[in-house]
Amino acid sequence: MKKLAIIGGGIIGLTLANYIDLTKYSVTVYDNPVGQATKASAGIISPWLSKRRNKKWYQLAKDGAAFYPKLVQDFSLPNNVYQQTGTLILRKDGELAPLMQLAEERKQSAPEIGEIQLLTAEQVTEKLPLLKATPALFITGGGKLDGASYLETLRTRAAKKSISLKTGSVQLDRINDTWLIQTLDEIEYFDAVAICAGPGLPSLLESLGYTTDIRAQKGQLLAFETPFKASGSWPVAMLDGESDLIPFENGKILIGATHENDGGFDLTPTQDAFSLLKQKSVPFLSESAFFEKYSATFRVGTRAYTSDFAPFFNYLPNEPTAVVASGLGSSGLTTGPYIGFLLAEYFNEDNNDWDNYQKPIETYLSK
């Protein structure tokens, strides 16, 4: 049996670990959770109306969203982890009709969008009482994922399957045909390695002589405790201005998130982020004093971005026993599980038909 090391216990790494054929590999996951984007995140699984021009990214995001029913079934994800409740999309007057036309067009290749409806102001507040009465587009296929709960569920599954889970930073090296991973306490050798360390990828690949096109971006979102116990069934809302409102069960309402290119690996919650999220969201809320009325906690993490804002995942040039994945950015909850599954297929079945999802790996790595 071969030994596989997975460096990174985030959304890609733990999904990969749980899809690996354990009759072929013994698996060890090395996780450094400090600043991990998935652990701090919660988000909307609803990529179909994105205006991004990158067709390969859209194909990946579309297929990533379509993958969720399988993911939910395979991992028995409960409602507090993932739930399909639909997506409300709020836009300025005159933008909803073209958006509905775009939705109808994209539904031809993505039937998982579900039903598409233009809602009146009254219908919007009926579906999500926290919003002001304003018309919106509603698609039934949208869902929401709580990143921290997802990781907790997958770590529990991995432990039950005798996958080794280790915490802390590591160093990576290559000796002949063997991969060497060193921690503070030990050195271990592996036949194959998957490096899914998000913004930590450049430092890991530096020892192998690679320069990596990855930058770290700080993201903050707010989790409010409210008395709205029916909130679990409410749809998510994409507010005009790149802010999201995500209701979870038992009155937990998440609003976010920031995109701070200068924040990097700094995990300090800031009043500036609170003020920015308030400024972006209050105009859409039925209670203008929402931010003062309910208590909030911060979730802070570090995303990984590439120069062209596109993710990549592939084996290292001329190194088929080592795969890398990073650059998910703010679409990580949509694309991450599917990438983890595709990488597992690579190890399980030597299947790597990925060209339609990304540019060549050399776009992001150089020696």
WOZICOR-V405840 format. One record per residue. N is the residue number from 0. RES is the residue in one small letter. SS is DSSP state (~ for helix, > for strand, _ for the rest). PHI is phi in whole degrees, 0 to 359 (* if undefined). OMEGA is omega in degrees with one decimal (NA if undefined). Layout:
n->N res->RES ss->SS phi->PHI omega->OMEGA
n->N res->RES ss->SS phi->PHI omega->OMEGA
This chain:
n->0 res->m ss->_ phi->* omega->179.9
n->1 res->k ss->> phi->277 omega->178.9
n->2 res->k ss->> phi->252 omega->179.9
n->3 res->l ss->> phi->242 omega->173.1
n->4 res->a ss->> phi->255 omega->174.2
n->5 res->i ss->> phi->246 omega->179.3
n->6 res->i ss->> phi->263 omega->-176.2
n->7 res->g ss->_ phi->119 omega->-179.1
n->8 res->g ss->_ phi->255 omega->177.1
n->9 res->g ss->_ phi->269 omega->-170.8
n->10 res->i ss->~ phi->293 omega->177.3
n->11 res->i ss->~ phi->283 omega->-173.4
n->12 res->g ss->~ phi->300 omega->-178.2
n->13 res->l ss->~ phi->285 omega->174.0
n->14 res->t ss->~ phi->295 omega->176.4
n->15 res->l ss->~ phi->304 omega->-177.9
n->16 res->a ss->~ phi->302 omega->-176.1
n->17 res->n ss->~ phi->282 omega->176.4
n->18 res->y ss->~ phi->258 omega->-179.7
n->19 res->i ss->_ phi->291 omega->174.9
n->20 res->d ss->_ phi->284 omega->-174.6
n->21 res->l ss->_ phi->282 omega->169.8
n->22 res->t ss->_ phi->277 omega->-180.0
n->23 res->k ss->_ phi->254 omega->-174.5
n->24 res->y ss->> phi->225 omega->159.5
n->25 res->s ss->> phi->266 omega->-168.2
n->26 res->v ss->> phi->239 omega->171.3
n->27 res->t ss->> phi->237 omega->177.6
n->28 res->v ss->> phi->254 omega->174.9
n->29 res->y ss->> phi->257 omega->-173.2
n->30 res->d ss->> phi->237 omega->171.0
n->31 res->n ss->_ phi->243 omega->-169.8
n->32 res->p ss->_ phi->284 omega->-177.1
n->33 res->v ss->_ phi->295 omega->178.2
n->34 res->g ss->_ phi->78 omega->-175.5
n->35 res->q ss->> phi->301 omega->-175.5
n->36 res->a ss->~ phi->297 omega->-176.1
n->37 res->t ss->~ phi->297 omega->-177.4
n->38 res->k ss->~ phi->299 omega->-177.7
n->39 res->a ss->~ phi->266 omega->-166.3
n->40 res->s ss->_ phi->255 omega->165.0
n->41 res->a ss->> phi->209 omega->-173.2
n->42 res->g ss->> phi->201 omega->-175.4
n->43 res->i ss->> phi->262 omega->174.9
n->44 res->i ss->> phi->260 omega->-173.5
n->45 res->s ss->_ phi->197 omega->-170.6
n->46 res->p ss->_ phi->270 omega->-162.1
n->47 res->w ss->_ phi->290 omega->-176.2
n->48 res->l ss->_ phi->255 omega->176.2
n->49 res->s ss->_ phi->297 omega->178.1
n->50 res->k ss->_ phi->264 omega->178.5
n->51 res->r ss->_ phi->299 omega->-175.0
n->52 res->r ss->_ phi->271 omega->-178.7
n->53 res->n ss->_ phi->287 omega->-175.3
n->54 res->k ss->~ phi->292 omega->178.1
n->55 res->k ss->~ phi->294 omega->176.7
n->56 res->w ss->~ phi->299 omega->-178.6
n->57 res->y ss->~ phi->297 omega->178.4
n->58 res->q ss->~ phi->299 omega->178.1
n->59 res->l ss->~ phi->294 omega->-179.5
n->60 res->a ss->~ phi->294 omega->178.6
n->61 res->k ss->~ phi->298 omega->180.0
n->62 res->d ss->~ phi->289 omega->175.7
n->63 res->g ss->~ phi->295 omega->177.0
n->64 res->a ss->~ phi->293 omega->179.7
n->65 res->a ss->~ phi->293 omega->-179.5
n->66 res->f ss->_ phi->284 omega->-171.9
n->67 res->y ss->~ phi->301 omega->177.3
n->68 res->p ss->~ phi->303 omega->176.4
n->69 res->k ss->~ phi->294 omega->179.8
n->70 res->l ss->~ phi->301 omega->180.0
n->71 res->v ss->~ phi->300 omega->-179.4
n->72 res->q ss->~ phi->290 omega->-176.5
n->73 res->d ss->~ phi->296 omega->-175.4
n->74 res->f ss->~ phi->253 omega->178.5
n->75 res->s ss->_ phi->50 omega->-176.4
n->76 res->l ss->_ phi->287 omega->178.7
n->77 res->p ss->_ phi->280 omega->-176.6
n->78 res->n ss->_ phi->297 omega->179.9
n->79 res->n ss->_ phi->285 omega->175.5
n->80 res->v ss->_ phi->260 omega->179.1
n->81 res->y ss->> phi->222 omega->176.8
n->82 res->q ss->> phi->208 omega->176.3
n->83 res->q ss->> phi->266 omega->-177.9
n->84 res->t ss->_ phi->239 omega->-179.4
n->85 res->g ss->_ phi->92 omega->-178.5
n->86 res->t ss->> phi->234 omega->170.0
n->87 res->l ss->> phi->265 omega->-179.4
n->88 res->i ss->> phi->240 omega->-177.4
n->89 res->l ss->_ phi->260 omega->-179.9
n->90 res->r ss->_ phi->219 omega->178.7
n->91 res->k ss->_ phi->295 omega->177.2
n->92 res->d ss->_ phi->305 omega->178.3
n->93 res->g ss->_ phi->92 omega->-178.2
n->94 res->e ss->_ phi->262 omega->-174.9
n->95 res->l ss->~ phi->286 omega->-179.3
n->96 res->a ss->~ phi->297 omega->175.2
n->97 res->p ss->~ phi->298 omega->179.1
n->98 res->l ss->~ phi->293 omega->177.6
n->99 res->m ss->~ phi->294 omega->177.3
n->100 res->q ss->~ phi->297 omega->177.2
n->101 res->l ss->~ phi->298 omega->179.1
n->102 res->a ss->~ phi->298 omega->179.3
n->103 res->e ss->~ phi->297 omega->179.2
n->104 res->e ss->~ phi->294 omega->-176.7
n->105 res->r ss->~ phi->286 omega->177.2
n->106 res->k ss->~ phi->296 omega->-179.6
n->107 res->q ss->_ phi->300 omega->178.8
n->108 res->s ss->_ phi->254 omega->-179.6
n->109 res->a ss->_ phi->220 omega->-177.8
n->110 res->p ss->~ phi->298 omega->179.1
n->111 res->e ss->~ phi->293 omega->171.1
n->112 res->i ss->~ phi->306 omega->179.9
n->113 res->g ss->_ phi->84 omega->-180.0
n->114 res->e ss->_ phi->285 omega->-178.8
n->115 res->i ss->> phi->239 omega->-174.9
n->116 res->q ss->> phi->223 omega->167.1
n->117 res->l ss->> phi->268 omega->-175.6
n->118 res->l ss->> phi->261 omega->172.9
n->119 res->t ss->_ phi->286 omega->178.8
n->120 res->a ss->~ phi->302 omega->-179.2
n->121 res->e ss->~ phi->293 omega->179.6
n->122 res->q ss->~ phi->293 omega->179.5
n->123 res->v ss->~ phi->294 omega->-179.3
n->124 res->t ss->~ phi->292 omega->175.7
n->125 res->e ss->~ phi->292 omega->179.9
n->126 res->k ss->~ phi->283 omega->-178.1
n->127 res->l ss->_ phi->221 omega->-172.8
n->128 res->p ss->_ phi->299 omega->-179.9
n->129 res->l ss->_ phi->287 omega->-177.1
n->130 res->l ss->> phi->269 omega->170.1
n->131 res->k ss->_ phi->297 omega->176.7
n->132 res->a ss->_ phi->290 omega->179.7
n->133 res->t ss->_ phi->208 omega->179.6
n->134 res->p ss->_ phi->298 omega->-179.8
n->135 res->a ss->> phi->203 omega->171.2
n->136 res->l ss->> phi->267 omega->-179.2
n->137 res->f ss->> phi->234 omega->173.1
n->138 res->i ss->> phi->239 omega->-170.7
n->139 res->t ss->_ phi->282 omega->-174.8
n->140 res->g ss->_ phi->280 omega->-176.9
n->141 res->g ss->_ phi->293 omega->179.1
n->142 res->g ss->> phi->221 omega->-178.8
n->143 res->k ss->> phi->219 omega->-179.0
n->144 res->l ss->> phi->233 omega->171.7
n->145 res->d ss->> phi->264 omega->-173.3
n->146 res->g ss->~ phi->300 omega->-177.9
n->147 res->a ss->~ phi->297 omega->-179.9
n->148 res->s ss->~ phi->292 omega->177.3
n->149 res->y ss->~ phi->297 omega->-179.6
n->150 res->l ss->~ phi->296 omega->179.0
n->151 res->e ss->~ phi->298 omega->178.7
n->152 res->t ss->~ phi->298 omega->-177.5
n->153 res->l ss->~ phi->287 omega->174.9
n->154 res->r ss->~ phi->295 omega->177.5
n->155 res->t ss->~ phi->297 omega->178.6
n->156 res->r ss->~ phi->297 omega->-178.5
n->157 res->a ss->~ phi->297 omega->-179.9
n->158 res->a ss->~ phi->298 omega->179.3
n->159 res->k ss->~ phi->293 omega->179.3
n->160 res->k ss->_ phi->267 omega->178.8
n->161 res->s ss->_ phi->64 omega->169.1
n->162 res->i ss->_ phi->279 omega->-177.6
n->163 res->s ss->> phi->283 omega->-179.2
n->164 res->l ss->> phi->241 omega->-178.2
n->165 res->k ss->> phi->237 omega->-175.8
n->166 res->t ss->> phi->246 omega->176.9
n->167 res->g ss->_ phi->134 omega->180.0
n->168 res->s ss->_ phi->278 omega->-178.1
n->169 res->v ss->_ phi->224 omega->169.5
n->170 res->q ss->> phi->238 omega->-174.5
n->171 res->l ss->> phi->243 omega->175.7
n->172 res->d ss->> phi->211 omega->-177.6
n->173 res->r ss->> phi->234 omega->177.1
n->174 res->i ss->> phi->233 omega->-175.9
n->175 res->n ss->_ phi->56 omega->-179.0
n->176 res->d ss->_ phi->257 omega->-174.1
n->177 res->t ss->> phi->239 omega->176.3
n->178 res->w ss->> phi->263 omega->-178.2
n->179 res->l ss->> phi->249 omega->176.6
n->180 res->i ss->> phi->239 omega->-176.9
n->181 res->q ss->> phi->244 omega->172.3
n->182 res->t ss->_ phi->248 omega->177.5
n->183 res->l ss->_ phi->295 omega->-171.4
n->184 res->d ss->_ phi->252 omega->-171.4
n->185 res->e ss->_ phi->201 omega->170.7
n->186 res->i ss->> phi->238 omega->-179.3
n->187 res->e ss->> phi->228 omega->-175.4
n->188 res->y ss->> phi->244 omega->-175.5
n->189 res->f ss->> phi->224 omega->176.1
n->190 res->d ss->_ phi->278 omega->-177.7
n->191 res->a ss->> phi->211 omega->-177.6
n->192 res->v ss->> phi->216 omega->172.9
n->193 res->a ss->> phi->240 omega->-174.7
n->194 res->i ss->> phi->254 omega->-173.8
n->195 res->c ss->_ phi->237 omega->-168.7
n->196 res->a ss->_ phi->262 omega->175.6
n->197 res->g ss->~ phi->57 omega->-179.1
n->198 res->p ss->~ phi->290 omega->176.6
n->199 res->g ss->~ phi->276 omega->-177.4
n->200 res->l ss->~ phi->300 omega->-177.2
n->201 res->p ss->~ phi->304 omega->-178.0
n->202 res->s ss->~ phi->292 omega->179.2
n->203 res->l ss->~ phi->289 omega->-177.6
n->204 res->l ss->~ phi->278 omega->179.8
n->205 res->e ss->~ phi->300 omega->179.9
n->206 res->s ss->_ phi->293 omega->177.8
n->207 res->l ss->_ phi->264 omega->176.5
n->208 res->g ss->_ phi->92 omega->-177.5
n->209 res->y ss->_ phi->261 omega->164.6
n->210 res->t ss->> phi->256 omega->-170.6
n->211 res->t ss->> phi->241 omega->178.3
n->212 res->d ss->_ phi->278 omega->178.1
n->213 res->i ss->_ phi->221 omega->171.4
n->214 res->r ss->> phi->236 omega->179.6
n->215 res->a ss->> phi->268 omega->178.8
n->216 res->q ss->> phi->230 omega->179.3
n->217 res->k ss->> phi->282 omega->175.7
n->218 res->g ss->> phi->228 omega->177.8
n->219 res->q ss->> phi->235 omega->170.6
n->220 res->l ss->> phi->225 omega->-174.7
n->221 res->l ss->> phi->244 omega->176.7
n->222 res->a ss->> phi->247 omega->-177.8
n->223 res->f ss->> phi->260 omega->172.4
n->224 res->e ss->> phi->263 omega->-177.5
n->225 res->t ss->_ phi->232 omega->-179.0
n->226 res->p ss->_ phi->274 omega->-174.2
n->227 res->f ss->_ phi->278 omega->-172.4
n->228 res->k ss->_ phi->290 omega->178.6
n->229 res->a ss->_ phi->272 omega->-171.5
n->230 res->s ss->~ phi->295 omega->-178.0
n->231 res->g ss->~ phi->300 omega->-178.5
n->232 res->s ss->~ phi->268 omega->-179.4
n->233 res->w ss->_ phi->287 omega->174.8
n->234 res->p ss->_ phi->287 omega->171.9
n->235 res->v ss->> phi->276 omega->-178.2
n->236 res->a ss->> phi->229 omega->173.4
n->237 res->m ss->> phi->263 omega->-175.0
n->238 res->l ss->> phi->281 omega->177.7
n->239 res->d ss->_ phi->295 omega->-176.5
n->240 res->g ss->_ phi->115 omega->172.5
n->241 res->e ss->_ phi->67 omega->170.7
n->242 res->s ss->> phi->240 omega->-177.5
n->243 res->d ss->> phi->239 omega->173.1
n->244 res->l ss->> phi->241 omega->-171.7
n->245 res->i ss->> phi->233 omega->178.0
n->246 res->p ss->> phi->278 omega->171.8
n->247 res->f ss->_ phi->243 omega->-174.0
n->248 res->e ss->~ phi->292 omega->172.9
n->249 res->n ss->~ phi->59 omega->172.0
n->250 res->g ss->~ phi->81 omega->177.8
n->251 res->k ss->> phi->277 omega->-178.3
n->252 res->i ss->> phi->240 omega->178.8
n->253 res->l ss->> phi->254 omega->178.0
n->254 res->i ss->> phi->229 omega->179.6
n->255 res->g ss->> phi->171 omega->4.0
n->256 res->a ss->_ phi->228 omega->178.9
n->257 res->t ss->_ phi->279 omega->175.5
n->258 res->h ss->_ phi->230 omega->-170.2
n->259 res->e ss->> phi->248 omega->-177.4
n->260 res->n ss->_ phi->293 omega->-179.7
n->261 res->d ss->_ phi->272 omega->-176.2
n->262 res->g ss->_ phi->281 omega->177.3
n->263 res->g ss->_ phi->54 omega->-175.9
n->264 res->f ss->_ phi->267 omega->178.3
n->265 res->d ss->_ phi->287 omega->-176.6
n->266 res->l ss->_ phi->254 omega->-178.5
n->267 res->t ss->_ phi->282 omega->173.7
n->268 res->p ss->_ phi->296 omega->-175.6
n->269 res->t ss->_ phi->231 omega->174.6
n->270 res->q ss->~ phi->294 omega->177.9
n->271 res->d ss->~ phi->300 omega->178.2
n->272 res->a ss->~ phi->294 omega->177.8
n->273 res->f ss->~ phi->302 omega->-177.9
n->274 res->s ss->~ phi->295 omega->-179.8
n->275 res->l ss->~ phi->295 omega->179.8
n->276 res->l ss->~ phi->294 omega->175.4
n->277 res->k ss->~ phi->297 omega->-179.5
n->278 res->q ss->~ phi->300 omega->-177.1
n->279 res->k ss->~ phi->285 omega->-170.4
n->280 res->s ss->~ phi->256 omega->-175.9
n->281 res->v ss->~ phi->304 omega->178.9
n->282 res->p ss->~ phi->302 omega->-178.2
n->283 res->f ss->~ phi->257 omega->-173.5
n->284 res->l ss->> phi->267 omega->179.5
n->285 res->s ss->_ phi->288 omega->176.3
n->286 res->e ss->_ phi->251 omega->-178.4
n->287 res->s ss->_ phi->293 omega->-179.6
n->288 res->a ss->_ phi->262 omega->-176.9
n->289 res->f ss->~ phi->307 omega->-175.3
n->290 res->f ss->~ phi->291 omega->177.9
n->291 res->e ss->~ phi->270 omega->-172.2
n->292 res->k ss->~ phi->282 omega->-173.9
n->293 res->y ss->_ phi->243 omega->-178.4
n->294 res->s ss->> phi->283 omega->-176.5
n->295 res->a ss->> phi->230 omega->170.5
n->296 res->t ss->> phi->240 omega->179.5
n->297 res->f ss->> phi->271 omega->162.1
n->298 res->r ss->> phi->241 omega->-175.4
n->299 res->v ss->> phi->232 omega->178.5
n->300 res->g ss->> phi->213 omega->-178.4
n->301 res->t ss->> phi->238 omega->177.1
n->302 res->r ss->> phi->272 omega->173.2
n->303 res->a ss->> phi->248 omega->179.1
n->304 res->y ss->> phi->234 omega->169.8
n->305 res->t ss->_ phi->260 omega->-178.6
n->306 res->s ss->_ phi->297 omega->-180.0
n->307 res->d ss->_ phi->259 omega->175.7
n->308 res->f ss->_ phi->62 omega->-180.0
n->309 res->a ss->_ phi->247 omega->176.3
n->310 res->p ss->_ phi->284 omega->173.5
n->311 res->f ss->> phi->219 omega->175.5
n->312 res->f ss->> phi->204 omega->-177.4
n->313 res->n ss->> phi->185 omega->173.1
n->314 res->y ss->> phi->277 omega->179.3
n->315 res->l ss->> phi->298 omega->178.5
n->316 res->p ss->_ phi->307 omega->178.9
n->317 res->n ss->_ phi->64 omega->178.9
n->318 res->e ss->> phi->227 omega->-174.9
n->319 res->p ss->> phi->293 omega->178.1
n->320 res->t ss->> phi->271 omega->179.6
n->321 res->a ss->> phi->229 omega->174.6
n->322 res->v ss->> phi->250 omega->176.8
n->323 res->v ss->> phi->230 omega->176.7
n->324 res->a ss->> phi->207 omega->179.1
n->325 res->s ss->> phi->191 omega->175.6
n->326 res->g ss->_ phi->77 omega->-176.4
n->327 res->l ss->_ phi->293 omega->-178.9
n->328 res->g ss->~ phi->61 omega->-176.0
n->329 res->s ss->~ phi->277 omega->177.8
n->330 res->s ss->~ phi->257 omega->-174.4
n->331 res->g ss->~ phi->298 omega->-179.1
n->332 res->l ss->~ phi->290 omega->177.6
n->333 res->t ss->~ phi->277 omega->-173.5
n->334 res->t ss->~ phi->266 omega->-172.4
n->335 res->g ss->~ phi->301 omega->-179.9
n->336 res->p ss->~ phi->300 omega->-179.7
n->337 res->y ss->~ phi->293 omega->176.0
n->338 res->i ss->~ phi->299 omega->176.6
n->339 res->g ss->~ phi->302 omega->178.0
n->340 res->f ss->~ phi->295 omega->-179.5
n->341 res->l ss->~ phi->296 omega->177.7
n->342 res->l ss->~ phi->293 omega->175.3
n->343 res->a ss->~ phi->297 omega->176.5
n->344 res->e ss->~ phi->299 omega->178.2
n->345 res->y ss->~ phi->298 omega->179.5
n->346 res->f ss->~ phi->289 omega->-176.6
n->347 res->n ss->~ phi->286 omega->-169.9
n->348 res->e ss->~ phi->229 omega->-177.0
n->349 res->d ss->_ phi->56 omega->-178.7
n->350 res->n ss->_ phi->252 omega->-179.9
n->351 res->n ss->_ phi->220 omega->177.7
n->352 res->d ss->_ phi->273 omega->-169.6
n->353 res->w ss->_ phi->242 omega->-170.5
n->354 res->d ss->~ phi->300 omega->-178.0
n->355 res->n ss->~ phi->284 omega->-178.0
n->356 res->y ss->~ phi->256 omega->-169.2
n->357 res->q ss->_ phi->196 omega->172.5
n->358 res->k ss->_ phi->283 omega->176.7
n->359 res->p ss->_ phi->303 omega->-177.0
n->360 res->i ss->~ phi->301 omega->-179.8
n->361 res->e ss->~ phi->294 omega->175.3
n->362 res->t ss->~ phi->297 omega->-172.1
n->363 res->y ss->_ phi->246 omega->-179.8
n->364 res->l ss->> phi->235 omega->176.3
n->365 res->s ss->> phi->214 omega->178.3
n->366 res->k ss->_ phi->244 omega->NA
